[in-house]
């Protein structure tokens, strides 16, 4: 029973980590050249170099 519980927990944690990482990669890959992902607006914005 403990073994089953530990396996379930491991699968849940790995699935959550995969979803979090894949979401971040989608955001950065979807921005066109010259733009960057803005977490506040949840969209690509023009990159500003100072």
C-alpha positions as CSV (number, residue, x, y, z in Angstrom):
1,X,0.0,0.0,0.0
2,X,2.8,2.4,0.8
3,X,4.5,1.5,-2.4
4,X,1.4,2.3,-4.4
5,X,1.0,5.6,-2.6
6,X,4.6,6.6,-3.3
7,X,4.3,5.7,-7.0
8,X,1.1,7.8,-7.2
9,X,2.8,10.7,-5.6
10,X,5.8,10.5,-7.9
11,X,3.6,10.4,-11.0
12,X,1.6,13.4,-9.8
13,X,4.7,15.5,-9.1
14,X,6.4,14.6,-12.4
15,X,3.1,15.4,-14.4
16,X,2.9,18.8,-12.7
17,X,6.5,19.6,-13.5
18,X,6.0,18.6,-17.1
19,X,3.0,20.8,-17.5
20,X,4.7,23.7,-15.9
21,X,7.8,23.4,-18.1
22,X,5.9,22.8,-21.3
23,X,3.7,25.9,-20.7
24,X,6.8,28.1,-20.3
25,X,8.5,26.7,-23.4
26,X,5.3,27.4,-25.5
27,X,5.3,31.0,-24.4
28,X,8.9,31.7,-25.2
29,X,8.8,29.8,-28.5
30,X,5.6,31.6,-29.7
31,X,7.1,35.1,-29.6
32,X,8.5,36.4,-32.9
33,X,11.9,37.9,-33.3
34,X,12.3,41.2,-31.6
35,X,9.7,40.4,-29.0
36,X,9.8,38.8,-25.5
37,X,7.2,37.1,-23.3
38,X,5.7,39.5,-20.6
39,X,4.3,37.6,-17.6
40,X,2.1,40.6,-16.6
41,X,0.2,40.9,-19.8
42,X,0.6,37.2,-20.7
43,X,1.6,38.1,-24.3
44,X,4.6,39.0,-26.4
45,X,5.8,42.6,-26.3
46,X,8.4,44.5,-28.2
47,X,11.9,44.0,-26.8
48,X,13.4,47.3,-25.5
49,X,17.2,47.6,-25.3
50,X,18.6,50.3,-23.0
